Amino acid sequence: MRRSLFALSLFAAALAAAPSCARADDDAVQFFNNIDVTADSPVQDAVCFFCNVHLDGKASGDVVVFFGNVRLNGEVKQDVVDFFGNVSAAGDSSVGGDLVTIFGSVHLGDEVKVGGDLVTIFGASHAPSSVKVGGDHVVLSPWIFFAPFLIIFLIVYLIVHELRSRHRMAAAGYPTYPPMPPMPPQAPPRR
């Protein structure tokens, strides 16, 4: 039973690691292979898992990337969404809808146009004043996400450090607590 389960897991991992391509009409969907869009080969939607999208042409739909980067030097009619990656747009590029990054950063050139919202969650946004954003420009700092974990880590570290130092002191023969003060002398009982 374990060998067949191991073989099945190994086969699934090999299948997932193999580069694959899927196309529906003018959509470009890639796993582990970069998508390069030129002016001669526009796409409807570009979806990329564990790879990058380089758009030097036009996408009439959305650009969605998981664990990769987006480089724009053209036009996206709808939204650009990137999870765990960075988005960079050269000057005079345009995004018709929203531009969203989660756990990544945004670097926009001069005269970039974003028709909807520009949202950066747990990352940094670098945009000159010439960038035109049609909606809201929202940036949530990574400290909002990491600060509670940092505080918990420091508390656990201090507790473990104190327990280890007490353990070392006890192993070396030192008392772990201060000695008791001497008892006051007692008067002999009266008869």
C-alpha positions as CSV (number, residue, x, y, z in Angstrom):
1,M,0.0,0.0,0.0
2,R,2.8,2.4,0.9
3,R,4.7,1.7,-2.3
4,S,1.7,2.4,-4.5
5,L,1.0,5.6,-2.6
6,F,4.6,6.6,-2.9
7,A,4.6,5.8,-6.6
8,L,1.3,7.8,-7.1
9,S,2.8,10.8,-5.2
10,L,6.0,10.6,-7.3
11,F,4.0,10.5,-10.5
12,A,1.9,13.5,-9.4
13,A,5.0,15.5,-8.5
14,A,6.6,14.7,-11.9
15,L,3.4,15.6,-13.7
16,A,3.2,18.9,-11.8
17,A,6.9,19.7,-12.5
18,A,6.6,19.1,-16.2
19,P,6.2,22.2,-18.3
20,S,2.8,22.4,-19.8
21,C,0.9,24.8,-22.0
22,A,-2.8,25.3,-22.3
23,R,-4.5,27.6,-24.8
24,A,-8.1,28.6,-25.2
25,D,-8.7,30.8,-28.2
26,D,-6.2,33.6,-27.6
27,D,-5.5,32.9,-23.9
28,A,-2.0,32.0,-22.8
29,V,-1.7,29.8,-19.7
30,Q,1.7,28.5,-18.6
31,F,3.1,26.5,-15.8
32,F,6.9,27.0,-15.2
33,N,7.3,28.6,-18.6
34,N,7.5,32.4,-19.2
35,I,4.8,34.1,-21.3
36,D,6.3,36.6,-23.8
37,V,3.7,38.8,-25.5
38,T,4.9,40.8,-28.5
39,A,3.2,43.4,-30.6
40,D,2.8,40.7,-33.3
41,S,1.2,38.2,-31.0
42,P,-1.5,39.8,-28.7
43,V,-3.3,37.6,-26.2
44,Q,-6.8,37.7,-24.6
45,D,-5.8,36.6,-21.0
46,A,-2.3,35.7,-19.7
47,V,-2.2,33.4,-16.7
48,C,1.1,32.2,-15.3
49,F,2.0,29.9,-12.5
50,F,5.6,29.9,-11.2
51,C,6.8,31.9,-14.2
52,N,6.9,35.5,-15.5
53,V,4.9,37.5,-18.0
54,H,6.7,39.9,-20.3
55,L,4.1,42.0,-22.1
56,D,5.6,44.1,-24.9
57,G,2.3,44.1,-26.8
58,K,-1.3,44.0,-25.9
59,A,-3.5,41.9,-23.7
60,S,-7.3,42.5,-24.2
61,G,-8.1,40.6,-21.0
62,D,-6.4,40.1,-17.7
63,V,-2.9,39.2,-16.7
64,V,-2.6,37.0,-13.6
65,V,0.6,35.6,-12.2
66,F,1.2,33.4,-9.2
67,F,4.8,33.2,-7.8
68,G,6.3,35.2,-10.7
69,N,6.9,38.7,-12.0
70,V,5.0,40.9,-14.5
71,R,6.9,43.3,-16.8
72,L,4.6,45.6,-18.8
73,N,5.7,47.7,-21.8
74,G,2.3,47.8,-23.5
75,E,-1.4,47.8,-22.8
76,V,-3.6,45.6,-20.7
77,K,-7.3,46.2,-21.2
78,Q,-8.5,44.6,-17.9
79,D,-6.7,43.8,-14.6
80,V,-3.2,42.9,-13.6
81,V,-2.9,40.7,-10.5
82,D,0.3,39.3,-9.1
83,F,0.7,37.0,-6.1
84,F,4.2,36.7,-4.5
85,G,5.9,38.7,-7.3
86,N,6.8,42.1,-8.6
87,V,5.1,44.3,-11.2
88,S,7.1,46.7,-13.3
89,A,5.6,49.0,-16.0
90,A,7.7,51.0,-18.4
91,G,6.7,54.5,-19.3
92,D,3.5,55.1,-21.3
93,S,2.2,51.6,-20.4
94,S,-1.5,51.3,-19.4
95,V,-3.7,49.0,-17.4
96,G,-7.4,49.5,-18.1
97,G,-8.6,48.0,-14.8
98,D,-7.0,47.4,-11.4
99,L,-3.4,46.7,-10.7
100,V,-3.0,44.5,-7.6
101,T,0.1,42.9,-6.0
102,I,0.1,40.7,-2.9
103,F,3.4,40.1,-1.2
104,G,5.3,41.9,-3.9
105,S,6.2,45.4,-5.1
106,V,5.1,47.7,-7.9
107,H,7.6,49.8,-9.9
108,L,5.9,52.2,-12.4
109,G,7.5,54.4,-15.0
110,D,6.6,57.9,-16.1
111,E,3.1,58.5,-17.6
112,V,1.8,55.0,-16.7
113,K,-2.0,54.9,-16.6
114,V,-4.0,52.7,-14.3
115,G,-7.8,52.9,-15.0
116,G,-8.9,51.4,-11.7
117,D,-7.3,50.9,-8.3
118,L,-3.6,50.5,-7.6
119,V,-3.4,48.1,-4.6
120,T,-0.2,46.8,-3.0
121,I,-0.8,44.4,-0.1
122,F,2.3,43.6,2.1
123,G,4.7,45.2,-0.3
124,A,6.1,48.5,-1.6
125,S,4.8,50.8,-4.3
126,H,7.1,53.0,-6.3
127,A,5.3,55.4,-8.6
128,P,6.3,58.9,-9.8
129,S,3.9,61.7,-9.6
130,S,3.2,61.5,-13.4
131,V,1.4,58.2,-12.9
132,K,-2.4,58.5,-13.5
133,V,-4.6,56.3,-11.2
134,G,-8.3,56.3,-12.0
135,G,-9.3,54.8,-8.6
136,D,-7.7,54.5,-5.2
137,H,-4.0,54.0,-4.5
138,V,-3.8,51.6,-1.5
139,V,-0.5,50.4,0.1
140,L,-0.6,48.0,3.1
141,S,2.9,47.7,4.6
142,P,4.4,44.3,5.2
143,W,4.9,45.3,8.9
144,I,1.1,45.0,9.4
145,F,1.5,41.3,8.6
146,F,4.9,40.6,10.1
147,A,4.9,42.7,13.3
148,P,2.6,40.3,15.3
149,F,4.8,37.3,14.3
150,L,7.9,39.2,15.3
151,I,6.5,40.1,18.7
152,I,5.4,36.4,19.3
153,F,8.8,35.2,18.2
154,L,10.6,37.6,20.6
155,I,8.4,36.5,23.5
156,V,9.0,32.8,22.8
157,Y,12.8,33.5,22.4
158,L,13.0,35.3,25.7
159,I,11.1,32.5,27.5
160,V,13.3,29.8,26.0
161,H,16.5,31.8,26.7
162,E,15.5,32.2,30.4
163,L,14.6,28.6,30.8
164,R,17.9,27.4,29.2
165,S,20.0,29.7,31.4
166,R,18.2,28.5,34.5
167,H,18.8,24.9,33.4
168,R,22.5,25.6,32.8
169,M,22.9,27.2,36.2
170,A,21.2,24.3,37.9
171,A,23.4,21.8,36.0
172,A,26.5,23.7,37.1
173,G,25.5,23.5,40.8
174,Y,24.3,27.1,41.2
175,P,21.0,27.6,42.9
176,T,18.3,28.7,40.4
177,Y,16.6,30.9,42.9
178,P,18.1,33.3,45.5
179,P,18.9,31.6,48.8
180,M,16.4,31.9,51.6
181,P,17.3,34.5,54.2
182,P,18.5,33.1,57.6
183,M,15.8,32.4,60.1
184,P,15.8,34.9,63.0
185,P,16.9,33.3,66.3
186,Q,14.1,32.1,68.5
187,A,14.0,32.8,72.1
188,P,13.9,29.8,74.4
189,P,10.4,28.9,75.6
190,R,9.5,30.5,79.0
191,R,8.4,28.3,81.9
